[in-house]
Amino acid sequence: MALSRSLRRSRSSRFVLFRPLSVLGLVLVGTSAHADSENTASSDAPELRPPEVTVLTHDPRAARGLIFIAPKARGLAQPGGGVRDHGPEIVDDEGHVVWFNPLPDDEYATDFRVQRYRGEPVLTWSQGKGFGGLQHGETTNYILDRSYHVIAKVRAGHGLNADSHEFFITPRGTALITIYNAVARDLSSVGGSTAGKVIDGVVQEIDIESGNVLFEWHSLDHVPLDETNQPAPASADKPYDYFHLNAVSPDEDGNLLISARHTSTVYKLDRHSGKVLLRLGGKRSDVSLDEDTVFAYQHNPIAAGFRTIRIFDNESNGTPVLPASRILWIRHDRAAHTATLLRALEHPEKLSAASQGNAQGLVGDHTFVGWGQLGRVSEFDERGRLTFDAKLPTGYDTYRAYRFEWNGEPDTAPIAKVQSDADGTTRVHAIWNGATRVARWVVRGGDSTDDLRPIASGRWAGLDTALTLPRAVKVVQVVAENRGGGVIGRSAPVPVTP
């Protein structure tokens, strides 16, 4: 059974690793996202203003791959006062931006990552207006190929609107999504209005190709209101978010794991009937959790081995239960009514994420962590040592964060943009949004397009790499080279205006 909050607050905050017992601006045609106008060969391409990522720690032991985040302005206010945009973003371990897709100010992306669809790696995210409750307008889940073209869109079925917490593609070409749906309900049993509204947490599994709903589950059919830790709203007009569904993914046996933040419970569902097979945590846990295993306001439960679930344990819903958020590996035994803590991680700075967050398993038993509301991302090795740490600008966060290997192959040309500074210096900006194989840029210049020769070069330093011209020329072109020195792309020549 769960311990009381007062008792749990008294627990020691020291928590160390437990060794285990045995991871653009692109045009989205027909969507509200921006177009890939900057991927045309032009010196007039719009400026990309991705949020900058500051790397705090980068150890050579960190896993390979790029980092996938979806910065959004904290509190869903206007992003950066117009200084920076927001949207899905890929960066490397030095904080250099590899790809960025700026979104309109009133739309937000979540759960940006690499998944597999039809046997190929794809980029996916959820996009809508609002986050963390009832959405405003339609929410759409996007699937993009290596060239950053939308190849599929997934929306909720049965007249419902998807929520942005989860977009999980299964090996059989289906998508698991979450939905928040407000329905009328007498809330007097929990101290609310007799004419109130409650948010029903809905899970749908959708066939991506056809859009058909293959499975649908409703929290109100299986989880009573009294399992919540949330007080009923004082106003009858405010829907009661008693459940707060924030994750769904397959368990090791093919059934489903879902997370309800406001009941502090992970539920295991029968994939066919929807019956609750296991409650882990919360007021009605089917297994006994000891003092160190009890979690609160969690996110992102993921199958992590035999009867083992990895959980991002927030330990806060605005008011901390424990001083720091944690990543837990819990092994459960329904028959024996027991749960065992196999491993736990905390950030050395004792970070406490009041909302959002996730933990991803990587090769070599490394763990990549997104600290949700804090706008921090970290990686830990198999011994719990910090191998990577970075932060977003003040005022931005990312719902989840991941590390994946990704080979982006935009089918558009690089761009050359010329900038003349007040001191007389001329710089050329080499831009190729999403190209992952560029190692070096070469600037070719001359008096005409027929007289271009190499005049400057430099190491790739992000989506927008600036190179200073050593002498005056009338026309420039940028050429992208790979690690072997081979040419993999070149821009159209552009004039240098004094």
C-alpha positions in Angstrom: 0.0 0.0 0.0 1.1 3.6 -0.6 2.7 5.5 2.3 1.1 8.7 3.4 2.5 12.0 2.0 3.7 13.2 5.5 5.7 10.0 6.1 7.2 10.1 2.6 8.3 13.7 3.0 10.3 12.6 6.0 12.3 10.1 4.0 16.0 10.8 3.4 16.7 12.5 0.1 19.9 10.5 -0.4 19.4 8.1 -3.3 22.1 6.4 -5.2 22.3 3.9 -8.0 21.0 0.4 -7.4 22.9 -2.1 -9.5 20.6 -4.1 -11.7 20.0 -7.7 -10.7 20.4 -9.4 -13.8 18.0 4.5 -25.2 13.4 23.9 -40.7 11.2 25.1 -41.1 9.6 22.3 -43.0 6.4 22.6 -44.9 3.9 20.1 -43.6 1.5 19.9 -46.6 -2.1 20.3 -45.5 -1.1 21.1 -41.9 -0.6 24.2 -39.9 3.1 23.8 -39.6 5.5 26.0 -41.5 6.7 25.4 -45.0 10.2 24.4 -46.2 10.7 27.7 -47.9 14.2 27.9 -46.4 15.1 24.7 -48.2 14.9 26.4 -51.6 18.1 27.6 -53.2 17.8 31.3 -52.3 19.6 34.0 -50.4 16.2 35.3 -49.2 15.3 32.2 -47.1 13.7 33.1 -43.8 15.9 33.1 -40.7 15.6 30.1 -38.4 15.6 30.9 -34.7 15.7 27.6 -32.8 16.1 27.7 -29.0 19.8 27.3 -28.1 20.8 24.3 -26.1 23.6 24.9 -23.6 25.8 21.8 -23.0 26.9 21.5 -19.4 28.6 18.1 -19.4 29.8 15.9 -22.3 31.7 12.8 -21.4 33.2 10.6 -24.2 31.4 7.7 -22.6 28.1 9.1 -23.7 26.1 7.0 -26.1 26.1 7.7 -29.8 23.3 9.5 -31.5 21.6 12.9 -31.8 19.3 14.5 -29.2 15.6 15.0 -30.0 13.6 17.7 -28.1 10.5 19.8 -28.8 11.1 23.1 -27.0 8.0 25.0 -26.0 7.5 28.2 -24.0 6.9 27.3 -20.4 3.2 27.8 -19.5 2.4 27.9 -23.3 3.0 31.6 -23.4 4.2 33.3 -26.6 7.7 31.8 -27.2 10.6 33.9 -26.3 8.9 37.2 -26.8 9.4 36.8 -30.5 13.2 36.3 -30.1 13.2 32.5 -30.6 10.8 30.1 -32.2 9.7 26.7 -30.9 9.0 23.3 -32.4 10.7 19.9 -33.0 14.5 20.2 -32.8 17.5 17.9 -33.3 20.8 18.8 -31.8 24.2 17.1 -31.4 26.3 16.7 -28.2 27.9 20.1 -28.7 24.5 21.8 -28.8 24.6 22.4 -32.5 21.2 22.4 -34.2 20.9 19.7 -36.9 17.2 20.2 -37.8 14.5 22.6 -36.7 10.8 22.9 -37.6 9.4 26.2 -36.3 5.7 26.1 -35.5 3.1 28.8 -35.2 3.1 30.6 -31.8 -0.2 29.0 -30.8 0.8 25.4 -31.6 3.1 23.0 -29.8 4.9 19.8 -30.5 5.4 17.0 -28.0 6.9 13.5 -27.9 9.3 14.2 -30.8 11.4 11.1 -31.5 12.6 8.5 -34.0 10.3 5.4 -34.4 9.9 2.8 -37.1 7.1 2.6 -39.6 6.9 0.1 -42.4 10.4 -1.1 -41.6 12.0 2.3 -41.9 13.2 4.9 -39.3 10.8 7.9 -39.2 10.4 11.1 -37.3 7.2 11.5 -35.2 5.6 14.0 -33.0 2.2 15.2 -31.8 1.1 18.8 -32.6 -1.8 20.8 -31.4 -3.0 23.9 -29.5 -2.5 23.5 -25.8 -1.0 20.8 -23.7 -1.7 19.1 -20.4 -5.5 19.1 -20.5 -8.3 19.6 -22.9 -6.9 20.7 -26.3 -8.1 23.6 -28.3 -8.6 22.7 -31.9 -7.5 19.4 -33.5 -4.4 17.6 -32.5 -2.5 15.7 -35.2 0.3 13.2 -35.0 2.9 13.4 -37.8 5.2 10.8 -39.4 8.1 12.0 -41.6 10.6 10.1 -43.7 14.4 10.6 -43.9 13.8 13.5 -46.3 11.5 15.3 -43.8 8.4 14.8 -45.9 5.1 13.9 -44.1 4.2 10.4 -45.1 1.3 9.8 -42.7 -0.9 11.7 -40.2 -2.8 10.1 -37.3 -5.8 11.6 -35.6 -8.2 10.3 -33.0 -11.3 8.4 -34.2 -14.9 8.1 -33.1 -15.4 11.9 -33.1 -12.8 12.5 -30.4 -9.7 14.7 -30.4 -6.3 13.4 -29.6 -4.3 14.6 -26.7 -0.5 15.4 -27.1 0.9 13.1 -24.3 1.6 10.0 -26.4 2.2 8.9 -30.0 3.6 5.4 -30.0 4.0 3.4 -33.2 3.7 -0.4 -32.7 5.5 -3.0 -34.9 2.2 -3.9 -36.6 1.7 -0.5 -38.0 -0.7 0.8 -35.5 -0.5 3.9 -33.2 -1.3 4.2 -29.5 -2.6 7.6 -28.6 -4.1 9.4 -25.6 -7.3 11.4 -25.5 -8.9 13.7 -22.9 -12.7 13.8 -23.2 -14.9 15.9 -20.9 -18.2 14.3 -20.0 -21.1 15.2 -17.7 -20.9 13.5 -14.3 -22.3 13.8 -10.8 -19.3 14.7 -8.7 -21.0 14.9 -5.3 -19.3 11.7 -4.1 -15.9 13.4 -4.3 -17.1 16.8 -3.0 -17.9 18.3 -6.4 -21.0 19.5 -8.2 -24.0 17.3 -9.0 -23.9 18.8 -12.5 -20.2 18.6 -13.0 -17.9 17.5 -15.7 -15.0 14.9 -15.5 -12.2 14.2 -18.0 -12.4 10.7 -19.2 -8.9 9.3 -20.0 -9.2 7.5 -23.3 -6.7 5.2 -25.1 -7.1 4.4 -28.7 -5.1 2.1 -31.0 -5.4 3.2 -34.6 -4.5 1.5 -37.8 -2.2 4.2 -39.3 -2.9 3.3 -43.0 -6.7 3.2 -42.7 -7.4 5.4 -39.7 -9.6 2.7 -38.2 -9.9 2.5 -34.4 -8.9 -1.1 -33.4 -9.0 -0.7 -29.6 -10.5 1.9 -27.3 -10.4 2.1 -23.5 -12.0 4.6 -21.1 -10.8 5.3 -17.6 -14.3 6.0 -16.3 -15.3 2.4 -17.2 -12.5 0.9 -15.1 -11.1 3.4 -12.6 -13.5 5.0 -10.1 -13.2 8.7 -9.1 -12.1 7.8 -5.6 -8.8 6.5 -6.8 -7.6 10.1 -7.5 -5.4 12.3 -5.4 -6.9 15.4 -6.9 -9.6 17.5 -5.1 -12.8 18.1 -7.1 -13.0 21.6 -8.7 -15.1 24.2 -6.9 -16.7 25.3 -10.2 -19.1 23.1 -12.0 -17.8 24.6 -15.3 -14.3 23.3 -14.8 -13.8 19.6 -15.9 -12.4 17.4 -13.1 -9.1 16.0 -14.3 -9.2 13.0 -11.9 -7.1 10.7 -13.9 -4.6 12.6 -16.1 -3.6 9.9 -18.6 -0.1 10.7 -19.8 1.4 7.6 -21.4 0.6 4.3 -23.1 2.9 1.7 -24.5 3.1 -2.1 -24.9 4.3 -4.3 -22.0 6.7 -7.2 -22.6 3.7 -9.6 -23.2 1.9 -7.3 -25.6 -0.6 -5.9 -23.1 -0.6 -2.2 -22.4 0.9 -0.1 -19.7 -0.7 3.3 -19.0 0.1 6.0 -16.6 -2.3 8.1 -14.6 -0.6 11.0 -12.9 -3.4 12.0 -10.7 -3.9 8.6 -9.2 -0.1 8.0 -8.9 -0.7 4.6 -10.5 0.6 2.6 -13.4 -2.1 0.3 -14.9 -1.6 -2.8 -17.0 -4.5 -3.4 -19.4 -5.6 -6.4 -21.3 -4.9 -5.5 -25.0 -8.3 -7.0 -26.1 -10.8 -6.6 -23.3 -9.4 -3.5 -21.6 -9.6 -5.2 -18.2 -7.2 -3.8 -15.6 -4.7 -6.7 -15.0 -2.5 -4.9 -12.6 -2.4 -1.7 -10.5 1.1 -0.7 -9.5 1.1 2.1 -6.9 -1.7 4.4 -5.8 -4.5 3.8 -3.4 -5.4 0.4 -4.6 -2.1 -1.2 -5.6 -2.3 -4.9 -6.3 1.3 -5.3 -5.0 3.0 -4.0 -1.9 5.5 -1.2 -2.4 8.0 -0.5 0.3 9.1 2.9 1.3 11.7 3.4 -1.4 9.5 1.9 -4.2 6.5 4.2 -3.7 6.3 6.8 -6.5 4.1 9.9 -7.1 2.8 11.8 -10.1 4.8 9.7 -12.5 5.3 9.8 -16.2 6.4 7.4 -19.0 6.2 3.8 -17.6 8.1 1.6 -20.0 8.6 -2.2 -20.1 12.3 -2.7 -19.2 12.7 -6.5 -18.8 11.0 -9.4 -17.2 8.1 -8.0 -15.1 10.1 -4.8 -14.8 8.8 -1.3 -15.5 11.0 1.8 -15.8 9.2 4.9 -14.5 10.0 8.6 -14.5 9.0 9.4 -10.9 8.3 13.1 -10.7 7.6 13.1 -6.9 6.0 16.5 -7.4 2.8 17.9 -8.7 3.9 21.5 -7.9 4.4 20.6 -4.3 7.3 18.1 -3.8 6.6 14.9 -2.1 10.3 14.0 -2.1 13.1 16.6 -2.7 14.1 15.2 -6.1 12.6 13.4 -9.1 13.8 9.9 -9.8 14.0 7.2 -12.4 12.9 3.8 -11.0 13.2 0.2 -12.2 10.5 -1.8 -10.4 10.0 -5.5 -10.7 6.4 -6.7 -9.9 5.0 -10.0 -9.0 1.2 -10.0 -9.1 0.9 -13.6 -7.7 3.1 -12.8 -4.7 1.7 -9.3 -4.3 5.2 -7.8 -4.2 7.2 -5.1 -6.0 11.0 -4.8 -5.8 13.1 -1.8 -6.5 16.0 -2.9 -8.8 17.6 0.4 -9.5 17.1 4.1 -9.1 18.7 7.3 -10.4 18.7 10.9 -9.4 20.4 13.9 -11.0 23.5 15.0 -8.9 21.8 18.4 -8.6 18.7 16.8 -7.1 16.4 18.1 -9.9 12.7 18.2 -9.1 10.4 18.2 -12.2 6.9 19.4 -11.2 5.5 18.2 -14.5 6.4 16.1 -17.7 9.5 14.0 -18.1 10.7 10.6 -19.4 13.5 8.1 -19.3 14.8 6.1 -22.3 17.0 3.0 -22.2 20.1 3.1 -24.4 22.7 0.6 -25.5 25.2 -0.3 -22.8 22.6 0.1 -20.1 22.8 3.9 -20.4 19.7 6.0 -19.6 18.7 9.2 -21.3 16.4 11.4 -19.2 14.2 14.4 -20.1 13.5 16.5 -17.0 10.3 17.9 -18.3 9.3 21.3 -17.0 12.9 22.0 -16.0 14.1 22.1 -19.6 17.1 19.8 -18.8 18.3 16.6 -20.5 20.8 14.2 -19.2 22.4 10.8 -19.8 23.7 8.3 -17.2 25.9 5.3 -17.8 25.4 1.8 -16.3 26.9 2.9 -13.0 24.7 6.0 -12.7 27.5 8.4 -13.7 26.4 11.6 -15.5 27.8 11.4 -19.1 25.8 14.2 -20.7 23.9 17.2 -19.4 22.3 20.2 -21.2 19.7 22.8 -20.7 17.2 24.8 -22.8 17.0 28.6 -22.5 15.1 30.1 -19.6 11.4 30.0 -20.2 11.5 26.8 -22.4 10.9 23.2 -21.6 10.5 19.9 -23.5 7.8 17.3 -22.6 10.2 14.4 -23.3 13.7 14.1 -24.6 15.4 11.2 -26.5 18.7 10.1 -28.0 18.7 8.3 -31.3 20.9 7.7 -34.3 19.4 9.4 -37.3 20.5 9.9 -40.9 18.6 12.8 -42.4 18.7 13.2 -46.2 16.9 16.4 -47.3 16.1 16.3 -51.0 16.6 20.0 -51.3 19.8 22.0 -52.0 21.8 23.8 -49.3 21.4 27.6 -49.0 23.9 30.4 -49.1 23.0 33.6 -47.3 25.3 36.6 -47.4 25.7 39.0 -44.4 27.7 42.2 -44.6 28.7 43.6 -41.2 29.2 47.2 -40.3 33.0 46.7 -40.0 33.2 45.7 -43.6 33.4 42.0 -42.9 31.3 39.7 -45.2 30.1 36.4 -43.9 28.4 33.6 -45.7 25.9 31.5 -43.9 25.8 27.9 -45.1 22.4 26.3 -44.3 21.1 22.8 -44.9 18.3 22.0 -42.5 18.3 18.4 -41.5 21.5 17.2 -43.4 23.4 14.9 -41.0 26.3 13.9 -43.2 27.9 17.4 -43.6 31.4 17.5 -42.1 32.7 20.6 -43.8 31.6 23.6 -45.8 33.5 25.2 -48.6 32.7 28.7 -49.9 33.4 29.2 -53.6 33.5 32.8 -54.8 34.4 34.9 -57.8 33.3 37.8 -60.0 30.7 35.7 -61.8 29.0 32.3 -61.7 31.5 31.1 -64.3 34.5 32.1 -62.1 33.8 30.4 -58.8 36.8 29.0 -56.9 37.3 27.9 -53.3 38.1 30.9 -51.1 37.1 29.8 -47.6 36.2 26.6 -45.7 35.3 25.5 -42.2 34.0 22.7 -40.0 30.2 22.2 -39.9 29.0 24.1 -36.8 25.3 23.6 -36.9 22.3 24.2 -39.1 23.6 27.7 -39.8 27.4 27.7 -40.2 28.9 31.2 -40.7 32.2 31.5 -42.7 34.1 34.8 -43.2 35.2 35.8 -46.7 38.9 36.6 -46.9 38.4 39.0 -49.9 35.7 40.7 -51.8 33.9 38.8 -54.5 30.6 39.4 -56.4 29.1 35.9 -56.3 29.4 33.0 -53.7 28.2 29.4 -53.5 28.5 27.0 -50.6 29.5 23.3 -51.0 28.8 20.6 -48.5 31.4 17.9 -48.0 31.3 14.6 -46.0 34.0 13.2 -43.7 35.8 11.8 -46.7 35.9 15.1 -48.6 33.2 14.1 -51.1 30.7 16.7 -52.3 27.2 15.9 -51.1 25.4 19.1 -51.9 25.9 22.6 -53.2 23.8 25.8 -53.2 22.8 28.0 -56.1 25.2 30.9 -56.6 24.0 34.1 -54.9 25.2 37.7 -55.4 27.2 39.5 -52.7 25.6 42.9 -52.2 27.9 45.6 -50.8 
